């Protein structure tokens, strides 16, 4: 049983540590919120390809890879989440690529979880998958399920399992659905007891378990281990984590700068400009975005869920005084390129009569990744297949000149690159 006072102290240290995953991923991670829709859409595509017989026999270049890429980009807490799904030919696992019946069953499982809305429905789907005993396919699937149902199913990885065992003095085993479900029961109970300190979203308490299991958060149950045998490794891990936070701050500054340049350019060219809803409080230097942008998204006469997705696009240019979108930009410094493409595709499909120009804006070190994503058959088949891209360096170098001499969005053709 947890000592309430001590556990509350652990939670407070977790929440007050600026480098903890609570602060760098859970509450301040804009990428986390953007990932939910991309992962859901990706799972829908996995189901559709399995049902249509086009899924293939490898993880690489499959829609399942896109889903796991969106998950593994969610900071260090999900690093390695894709490994369980890599096709290992010598072991013939996980057996969802060559075994057609297992593949079909996995697709049915994902479809059932997509459409489930209640806890008992999800638990039944998990029970059926567990009973199937597909080789190499265990509770790593829970990382996908978390992004479909974040208040019902927690994610799962080695660090979280170790953190759970240390915190509760247990010996749960990795790779066991039975252990996962038993852990889930305890996590839900504790989370309910400490809801005011944590969150209804199970990502908060799962992040705490991750921090304990990775020896980044010291508690009574791992103090001796940390001090006696793990001190150097923990110090190295803390140093690495601190560097990751520094790198993330730098990436966010670059992202913010590119957004500001697009705001500046759009205004100079005569457009009304708006940024993503979760970025409207940002500033670049002394220039607050809110002083240069629309306060809210113009009415677009689209479904509410589509409007919510469009509202997360990094930068939109509107024909002045109207609700007609001229250009849309996704700035991809470290976030999932696939997620950005989905938002741009949703915009184009929702407003097909507006001839919107859509662009990915990315640093040079991601150019190959951008090209690979834009050349995917599923992307080329959608309106996102017309997406061009702009490199950070070109936008930075030529922004002032385009502001001075440009007459409309056509000036972007000078720096935009096509996939061909």
Buried (B, 14 or more C-beta within 10 A) or exposed (E): EBEEEEBEEBBEBBBEBEBBBBBBBBBEBBBBEBBBBBBBBBBBBBBBBBEEEEBBEBBEEBBBBBBBBBBBBBBBBBBEBBEBBBBBEEEEBBBBBEBEEBBBBBBBBBBBBBEBEEEEBBBEBBEEBBEBEBEBBBBBBBBBBBBBBBBBBBBBBEBBBBBBBBBBEEEBEBBBBEBBBBBBEBBBEBBEEBEEBBBEBBBBBBBBBBBBBBBBBBBEBBEEBBEEEBEEEBEEBBEEBEEBBEEBEEBBEBBBBBBBBBBBBBBBBBBBBBBBBEBBEBEBEEEBBEEBBBEEBBEBEBEEEBBBBBBBBBBBBBBEEEBBBBBBBBBBBBBBBBBBBBBBBBBBEBBEEBEBBBBBBBBEEBEEEBBEBBEBEBBEEBBBBBBBBBBBEBBEEBBEEBBEEBEEBEBBEEBBBEBE
